[in-house]
Amino acid sequence: MEYMNTSKTTYFYAIGLSYKKADAEVRGHFSLDEHAKNNLLQQAKEAGIESLIVTSTCNRTEIYGFAEHPYQLIKLLCENTKGTVEEFQNVAYIFKGKEAVSHMFKVGSGLDSQILGDFEIISQLRTSARKSKKESLLNAFLERLINAVIQASKRIKTETNISSGATSVSFASVQYIMKNIPEITHKNILLFGTGKIGRNTCENLVKHTKNEHITLINRTKNKAEEVAGKFNLIVKDYSNLQEEINQSDVLIVATGAQNPTVDKHLIQSKNPLLILDLSIPKNVNNNVTELEHVTLIHLDDLSQITDETLEKRKAQIPLAKQIIVEVETEFNSWLETRKFAPTIKALKLKLNDFKIAELDTQRKKLSGFNEEQAEIISNNIIQKITNHFAHHLRDEAIPTDESLELIKKVFQLEATTNHV
């Protein structure tokens, strides 16, 4: 699975880290905000990388791209985050070629999500691809791959029940609250941060707790008001954060800050307080656990919650994998076609040269030579010959590279220098 051009040989890689080996703290070190992503893309262009996409969610940070060596991609990641190369090596994965392709299919289909069947990542991949295309960092290979992964994801959503039922970080957080806080309907709940996870959590809180004492705070107040308007909730100014925390029984933090926004100094009340930190990097300082009346739960803890829904989802894995095999096989067939397309094109041009020379000879020899008819017959023969060779090259039982070299040698074709 290599991309070759006249100056260098590069390979397709997937490099990254996820919840599987990296805890929330380490994932936080490699988290990329929008500014960092933009910087990374610009630096990739300056480094001569011709195609690359980057994603960063609460569960994983990944780069998919073409490079001479994976270290080029690792270097870009480390230069734009707090993480070091040494730290990355301890928790990282690096996939090359077909393994990198398979990894993207697995991730995009929800099979590699922290909570099975969570399709949040596919919208991230789509957005990342758009950003890379805008920066002219999306070649035909990567664009086709992203579209294939999106297709597989859609099929899995519609043809399986792997995403049925309410199993997500936001739902798991509400489950946890309801199991651990008695009389939740009458408790004071404060949601700090109204991004996507915050909004989803808010919706689940309203739906399942029947609580009318939910307060929202966001640094940008109008965003909190948009969410509150849907559910008739209370919105307070960011400047009231400490006051609201001290009146709360449950605090849910879903902000997108790069550093903790809540620590023990904000907590003056002695009443029991449950804090759920749904942020990556962690937005609640661990020092809150020094307070005896405070319980801190992070999304990594919530993701361990398994229930009936999750077991039902697991039963759908074989069907999801079969769909991935089908779509991935189609992609690999396209890739093989791309691999020999330049040779077939060169063969067609060579046969066309033969045709032109032969028609010129016959034109001089024969009186009343039927130019139009000869042209049609010759073109049909050329098409049949090239189709025959293309069919031969698609045969999985035949080594494609050997056949390509033989065709080039027999017809004295120039070596192609740009293919996947």
N, C-alpha and C positions, 0 to 999 in steps of 0.2 A: 504494500500500500504506500507507494512513494510518489512524490511529485518531483519531476525533474525539469530543470530549465538549463539554459546554456551556461550559466555561471556556477550553479551549485546544486547539490542534491539535498532535498529536505524531506522529512517524514512527518506523518500526521501523529500527533501525540495528544493524550489527555493527561494532565497533571492536576493534582489537587489533594484535598483532605476532607474528611467528613466526620460525622458523629460516631462512626464505627471505631475509629482509633483516636480521635482528637476530642478531648472534653470541651466544655463550653468556653473555658478560659483560653485554651489554645486556639480554638476556632475564632475567638475574638481577636487574637493577635493577627490573624490572616484575613479578617473581615475587610471588605472593600466597599466604601461608600461611593456615591456617584462621581464625586470629584476624583477619587483615586482610580476608578475605572477609566475615566476619560484620560487621565495622565498615562495610565498603563497602555491604552490604545495608541496614544501619540508616540510613546517611547518604542512601542513595537514597530511602528512605521519607520521611525528613525533608525532602528536596528536592522531594517531590511526584511522584516517578517511580512509575508504577503497575504496571510489569511489567519484570523484568530478571533475567537469569542471568549468572553470572560463572564462568569456568573458568581454571585456571592449571596448566599441566603443564611438563615440562622443555622442550617444543618450542614452546609458545605460551601467551600470556595473552590472553583475549578477554572482551568484554562484549557481550551481545545484549540490547537493550532499547528501550523507547519513550522518546523525548525530543523536545523542541522543536528542539534542535540537538545534534549529536554532541559538542560541547565539554562538555556536561553529563556525559556518560559518561567522556570523557577526563579531566576534572577529578577525578571519583571515583577513577579508576584511579591518577592521579598522587599524589593526596592519601593514598593507602593503600600506596604503594610508594616506593622510593628514586628512581624515574625522574622526569624532568622533562617538561614539555609539549614543550619544544624537542627533546629526545632522542626522544620518542615520534613527533613529526612526521617525523623523519628516516627512521624504519623502519616506520611504521604503515600500516595499510590501514583504510579506512572504506567500508562498503557500506550502501546505503539501499534500503528496500523489497524488491522482488523480488530484487535482487542480494544483499541480506543473507540472504534465505531460501535462495538458491542456494548461497551460501557455507557456511551451516550444513550443508546436505546434503553438500557436498563434504568438509567437515571430518569429519562424523560417519561418512561411508562409508569413511574411510581413504585417500581419493584425495589428500588434502592432507597426509598424515602424512610425517614426515621419512624413515621407511622405509615404502615403499608397502605398503598392506594392514595396517598396524598399527592395530588397532581399540581401542587403549587409551583413546582420547579419548571413545568413546561412553559408557563407564561414568562418565567425568567429567561429561559433559553430563547424564546421567540423575541423578547425585548432586546436581549443581548445581540442576537443576530441582526436585528434592525439597526442597532447602534453601530455594529461593525461594518454593515453594508454602507451606511452613511459615510463612514470613514474610509471607504474603499478597501476594507480588510476582510471581505467575504468572497472567496473564489467559488467557482462552479461546484467543486467537490463539497465544500462545507455548506453551501446554500442548499444543495440537493440533499445532503445528510440531515440538516435541520428539518427540512420539509418532510423527509421520510420519518423522522422521529415524531414529529407532530402528528403525522398520519397514523402511526402506530398508537400513539397516545389516545387519539380520538376513537380509534377502533376499540381499544381496550375499555374505554369509558362506556361505549355504547353496546359492546358485545359481551362484556363480562359484568359481574357485580362487585368488582374489586374496590370500587369507591362508594359502594352503597352503605347506608347507615352513617351516623354522625361520629366519625372517629377522626379527630384532628387535634392539634395542640390546643386550639381555643375551646373545643368541646371537652377535651381531657381536663383542662383547667377548671371548667365549670363542674365537671363530675367530681373532681377532687374537692372543690369548695363544698359541694352539697353533701359529700360523705363525711367531711371533717368539721363543718360548722353547723351546730344545731340551730334550728329556727332561722334559717338563712333568709327567709322572707322578710324578717323584721330587722336584719342587720344592716349596718351602713357599709356600702361597697364603693370604693374609689378606683376608677380606671384612669391611669396616667399614661397617655399616649393613644392616639386614635388613628394609627396607620392600619394596614390591612389586618394584621393579627388582632390589634385592638378593636377594630370594627367587628370582626367575626366573633371575638370574645363577648363584646357588648351584646350582640344579637343573641348569642347563646344564653347569656345571663338573663336577659329579659324573658326569653322563651321558657327557660327551665326553672328559674328561681322564683318567678312572680314577685320579684322585689321592686318596690317603688322608691327605694332609698339609694339609687345608683347615681353617683356624681362623676362627671367627666372633666378632666383637665388636660390641656394640650398646650405646648409652647405657642402654637398659632391657634388662637381661640376660635376663629371662624371655622376651622376644620372640626373642632370638637362640637361646635354648634350645628354643623351639618349632620353629624352622626346623632346628636341628641334630639334633633328635630324629628327624626324618623320614629323615635321611641318615647318622646315626651320626657326626657331626662334632664337633670340639673347640670349646668355648666358653670364652672368657677374659673377665675383668672389663675394664670400660672403663679402669680405672686401669693396666692392663697394656699399653695401646695402644702406647706408645713401645717397650717391650721387644719386643713381637710384630712391630712394623714392622721392627725391626733384625734380626730372624731370618727375614724373608720375602724371597722372590725376586720375588713378585708381590703388589701391594697394590691391591685394588679398593675404591674409596670410593663408597658409594651412600647417603650420609646426606642428611637433609632440612634441614640447618642453613642459616640465612640468611647465615652468614659462614664462611670457610675453617676446617676442623677439622684439617687437616694442613698443616704447613709444614716448611721445611728443617731447623729446629731439632730436630724430632723424629727426624731421620735421622742416626744416628751411625755406622752400619756403612758400610764402603767397598765392600761387595759390590754387583754390579749389581742394580738394583731397577727393575722396570716398575710404574708407577702408572697405573691407569685411573680417571679421575674421571667417574662416571656421574650426577653431581648438577647440578641447576640450582636456585639459583645455584651456581657452582663451589665445591666444598668443599675443593679442594687449591690452596694458594697457588702462584702461578707461580714463586715464589722457589726451589722445589725443583729447577727446571731449572738453577740455578746450580751444582748438584752434578753433576760430570761423569758419575758412574756411575748417575744417575737418568734414566729416560725417562718423560715425562708424556704421556698420551694422553687426550683428552677425548671425550665421546660424539659431539660434532660430527664428529670425525675418523672415528670408528667408523661413522657413518651413511653415509660415502662408500663403504664397502665394497659392491661390487656382485658378484653371483655368478649362477650359473645360475638359482637360485630367483627372484631379482629379475626376471630377464628373462622368466621364465615368467609372473610376476605382471603384468608390463606388458601382456602379450598379453590379459589379462582386463579391461583398462580399458574398452574399448568396451562390453562386456556390463554392467559395473558402471554406466556412464553411462546406459545404456538403462533400467536399473532405477530410477535416480534420476529420470530424466525421467518415468517412469510414476507414481512415488509423488508427485513434486513437482506433476505435473499434477492429481492427485487433490486435493492440498492446495489448489492454486489454485482449483479448482472449488468446493471447500468455502468458500473465502474469498469468491468471487464470490457464492455463495448467501447467505452472511452479510451481504454488502453490500446485497442487495435484500430480505432477509428482513423487516426492519422495514416496508418499503413494502408488501410482500405482506400482512403482518399488518394494517397500517392499512387496506388495500383490503378485506380480509375483514371487518373491523369496520364499514366504511362500507356494504358490501353487506348486512351483517347489520342495520344500521339501516334500510336500504331495505325489507328483508324484514319487520321488525317493524311498520313503518308500513303496509306494504301488507296484511299479514295482519290488522291492526287494522281497516283499511278494509273488507276483504272479510268479516270477522266481523260487522260491523254491517250490511252489505248483504244477505248471504245467510242464509236460514234453513237450519238443519241443516248449517252449515259444519263440514267435517271437519278439525278442528284438527290432529290427529296426522298425517294424510296431507299436508296443506299444509306442515307443518313439515319432513317428510322430503323432499318435492319441492324446497322452497326451499333447504334445506341442500345437496342434491345439485347444484343449479344453481350455488350460490355456490362450491362446491368445484371444479366444472368450470371456472368463470370464472377463479378464482385460479390453478388449475393451468395454464390456458392462458397467463396472463400470466407465470407462473414459467418455463414452457417458452420463451416468447419472450425473457425476460431472460437465459436460459442460452445462447442462440444467440451464438456467438463472432463471427459476422458482423455483429451489431447492436451499436452503441455503448450499453453498459448505462446510463451516466450520463444520456444524452439520453432514453432510454426511461423511466428512473425519474422524471425531471423532468416528462415528458409525462403519465405516469400520475398523479402528484401533482396536476398542474394540472387535468386532466380531472375527477378525482374529488374535487378540493378537499381533498386529504389534508394533514394537518399535517406539516411537515418533520421527518424523524427526526434526532435529534441524537447518537445513540450507535451507531456501527457501525465495523466494520473495512473 
